[in-house]
């Protein structure tokens, strides 16, 4: 729940509900900024529970301008006026359960892993008191597995591997929507549910709808995953112009959204190919491919920021080197995505950028925000 992101909840989504409809706000797999947390607390004055795996970082408020600034700007001001900087963190406004807080021995869980651990801990404490069916302890393992695979978590970690493999087992395939996706893309999943097929076939269809789908498509996808039941009329296409119109079929919400997810992914792929082609022209004209790291300003090309990471990945595979793809947000700030190249000399693009004087915010240096510091030039 970062209101500055182009996907996910917005502040308008949250305040659209009446104040008395909230008793507790649970935010899984996403932290928030201090400003967001303050806004929610000011509007609703409710408890906030964050279940997350992203690194928790302090934020810095310039009390003179009442603006949030990055760490490097704060350091400069702090040297001359210590009282001007207020150090804050979103965890001061909520209860945060995070595998990076030093209290849990395994920092390698993804957000869905933290949610699963929370479910297990809650049931250990309240199962009998709240009369919760024991089946729910492992009922969502298929989603846990998919989430960890989609987040590219390290399966060499024993706990991660356990959840991934358990969720792939037939006895744990409870989610109707995932089952419908598997049926629809059966030809692509020749060997059934594997780490590879879930990561390369199923996850991209869901991710495509979340990032690229229309509001209703995103909402219906969420409803399908939750298991809501709805019968929807579907008019199959004619195989040829001369064929009679096929009879209307009744599909479940899960069947419908499996079809929609495929269509949205096709739209997304078309847009990505278009952006890649335009950026290739820019790279060739400016001879950017002469650099060992491909820095590309996509401000004028990337009209939709939701595909920046996909485009960066395509450029990395094409030019065989790390890519930093940027979109201008202000005179001093760029947003974007960077992708490393495992077979190259630069193993960590995040470390490389920070060595150049660029502050990188985000998980593991991927899909990130870059704060360009005044006076610093980047040379490749």
Secondary structure as GFF3:
##gff-version 3
##sequence-region A 1 380
A	DSSP	alpha_helix	11	15	.	.	.	ID=ss1
A	DSSP	three_ten_helix	19	21	.	.	.	ID=ss2
A	DSSP	beta_strand	24	28	.	.	.	ID=ss3
A	DSSP	alpha_helix	34	44	.	.	.	ID=ss4
A	DSSP	beta_strand	47	52	.	.	.	ID=ss5
A	DSSP	beta_strand	59	62	.	.	.	ID=ss6
A	DSSP	beta_strand	67	69	.	.	.	ID=ss7
A	DSSP	alpha_helix	71	80	.	.	.	ID=ss8
A	DSSP	three_ten_helix	82	84	.	.	.	ID=ss9
A	DSSP	beta_strand	85	88	.	.	.	ID=ss10
A	DSSP	three_ten_helix	90	93	.	.	.	ID=ss11
A	DSSP	beta_strand	95	98	.	.	.	ID=ss12
A	DSSP	alpha_helix	111	126	.	.	.	ID=ss13
A	DSSP	three_ten_helix	134	137	.	.	.	ID=ss14
A	DSSP	alpha_helix	141	150	.	.	.	ID=ss15
A	DSSP	alpha_helix	158	168	.	.	.	ID=ss16
A	DSSP	three_ten_helix	170	172	.	.	.	ID=ss17
A	DSSP	alpha_helix	176	184	.	.	.	ID=ss18
A	DSSP	alpha_helix	195	197	.	.	.	ID=ss19
A	DSSP	pi_helix	198	202	.	.	.	ID=ss20
A	DSSP	alpha_helix	203	212	.	.	.	ID=ss21
A	DSSP	alpha_helix	215	226	.	.	.	ID=ss22
A	DSSP	beta_strand	231	235	.	.	.	ID=ss23
A	DSSP	beta_strand	248	252	.	.	.	ID=ss24
A	DSSP	alpha_helix	253	285	.	.	.	ID=ss25
A	DSSP	three_ten_helix	288	290	.	.	.	ID=ss26
A	DSSP	beta_strand	294	297	.	.	.	ID=ss27
A	DSSP	three_ten_helix	305	307	.	.	.	ID=ss28
A	DSSP	alpha_helix	308	319	.	.	.	ID=ss29
A	DSSP	beta_strand	323	328	.	.	.	ID=ss30
A	DSSP	beta_strand	333	339	.	.	.	ID=ss31
A	DSSP	alpha_helix	349	355	.	.	.	ID=ss32
A	DSSP	beta_strand	359	361	.	.	.	ID=ss33
A	DSSP	three_ten_helix	363	365	.	.	.	ID=ss34
A	DSSP	beta_strand	368	371	.	.	.	ID=ss35
###
